[in-house]
Amino acid sequence: WDGLSAYLYDGNLQIDNNLCENALRGVALGRKNYLFAGSHEAAQRAAMIYSFFAICRKHEVNPFQWLKYTLENIMSINHKNLKDLYPQNYKKIVQKSNM
Protein backbone atom coordinates (compact mmCIF):
# COMPACT_ATOMS: atom_id res chain seq x y z
CA TRP A 1 0.00 0.00 0.00
CA ASP A 2 2.88 2.38 0.73
CA GLY A 3 4.20 1.96 -2.81
CA LEU A 4 0.79 2.61 -4.33
CA SER A 5 0.22 5.79 -2.35
CA ALA A 6 3.75 7.24 -2.77
CA TYR A 7 2.51 9.72 -5.40
CA LEU A 8 0.39 11.39 -2.72
CA TYR A 9 3.52 12.54 -0.89
CA ASP A 10 5.67 13.57 -3.86
CA GLY A 11 4.28 16.07 -6.35
CA ASN A 12 6.78 14.94 -9.01
CA LEU A 13 5.26 11.46 -9.23
CA GLN A 14 2.37 10.74 -11.58
CA ILE A 15 -0.60 8.60 -10.60
CA ASP A 16 -0.23 6.58 -13.82
CA ASN A 17 2.24 5.97 -16.62
CA ASN A 18 0.05 7.13 -19.53
CA LEU A 19 2.71 9.55 -20.81
CA CYS A 20 5.25 6.73 -21.14
CA GLU A 21 2.78 4.36 -22.73
CA ASN A 22 1.62 6.97 -25.23
CA ALA A 23 5.23 7.72 -26.18
CA LEU A 24 5.88 4.01 -26.84
CA ARG A 25 2.67 3.38 -28.79
CA GLY A 26 4.25 4.46 -32.09
CA VAL A 27 7.15 2.09 -31.54
CA ALA A 28 4.80 -0.83 -30.93
CA LEU A 29 2.72 -0.04 -34.02
CA GLY A 30 5.84 0.45 -36.11
CA ARG A 31 7.27 -2.86 -34.96
CA LYS A 32 4.21 -4.63 -36.32
CA ASN A 33 4.33 -2.66 -39.58
CA TYR A 34 8.02 -3.42 -40.13
CA LEU A 35 7.06 -7.05 -40.73
CA PHE A 36 5.53 -5.94 -44.04
CA ALA A 37 8.28 -3.53 -45.18
CA GLY A 38 9.34 -5.82 -48.04
CA SER A 39 12.84 -6.58 -46.82
CA HIS A 40 15.03 -6.35 -43.76
CA GLU A 41 16.91 -3.36 -45.23
CA ALA A 42 13.66 -1.50 -45.98
CA ALA A 43 12.50 -2.05 -42.41
CA GLN A 44 15.80 -0.68 -41.09
CA ARG A 45 15.47 2.44 -43.28
CA ALA A 46 11.89 2.95 -42.11
CA ALA A 47 12.99 2.60 -38.48
CA MET A 48 15.70 5.24 -39.01
CA ILE A 49 13.19 7.69 -40.50
CA TYR A 50 10.78 7.04 -37.61
CA SER A 51 13.64 7.70 -35.20
CA PHE A 52 14.50 11.01 -36.83
CA PHE A 53 10.86 12.07 -36.76
CA ALA A 54 10.60 11.11 -33.08
CA ILE A 55 13.67 13.24 -32.35
CA CYS A 56 12.05 16.12 -34.27
CA ARG A 57 8.92 15.78 -32.16
CA LYS A 58 10.95 15.67 -28.95
CA HIS A 59 12.84 18.85 -29.84
CA GLU A 60 9.76 20.58 -31.32
CA VAL A 61 11.23 20.76 -34.83
CA ASN A 62 9.05 20.66 -37.93
CA PRO A 63 10.10 17.38 -39.64
CA PHE A 64 9.42 18.66 -43.16
CA GLN A 65 11.45 21.83 -42.67
CA TRP A 66 14.28 19.88 -41.02
CA LEU A 67 14.39 17.24 -43.77
CA LYS A 68 14.28 19.92 -46.49
CA TYR A 69 17.12 21.83 -44.84
CA THR A 70 19.15 18.65 -44.37
CA LEU A 71 18.79 17.49 -47.97
CA GLU A 72 19.64 20.96 -49.28
CA ASN A 73 22.78 21.27 -47.13
CA ILE A 74 24.17 17.77 -46.74
CA MET A 75 26.45 18.00 -49.79
CA SER A 76 28.02 21.31 -48.76
CA ILE A 77 28.71 20.56 -45.11
CA ASN A 78 32.07 19.41 -43.81
CA HIS A 79 31.94 15.83 -42.53
CA LYS A 80 33.24 17.07 -39.15
CA ASN A 81 30.13 19.27 -38.82
CA LEU A 82 27.64 16.58 -39.80
CA LYS A 83 26.12 16.71 -36.33
CA ASP A 84 24.87 20.21 -37.17
CA LEU A 85 22.27 18.54 -39.38
CA TYR A 86 20.79 16.50 -36.53
CA PRO A 87 17.25 17.52 -35.56
CA GLN A 88 18.33 18.48 -32.03
CA ASN A 89 20.82 21.00 -33.49
CA TYR A 90 18.57 22.30 -36.28
CA LYS A 91 16.84 24.92 -34.09
CA LYS A 92 20.17 26.47 -33.11
CA ILE A 93 21.26 26.79 -36.74
CA VAL A 94 17.95 28.29 -37.87
CA GLN A 95 17.98 30.79 -34.99
CA LYS A 96 21.53 31.88 -35.91
CA SER A 97 20.59 32.37 -39.56
CA ASN A 98 17.51 34.44 -38.63
CA MET A 99 19.57 36.89 -36.60
Beta strands, then each sheet from edge to edge (+ up, - down):
end
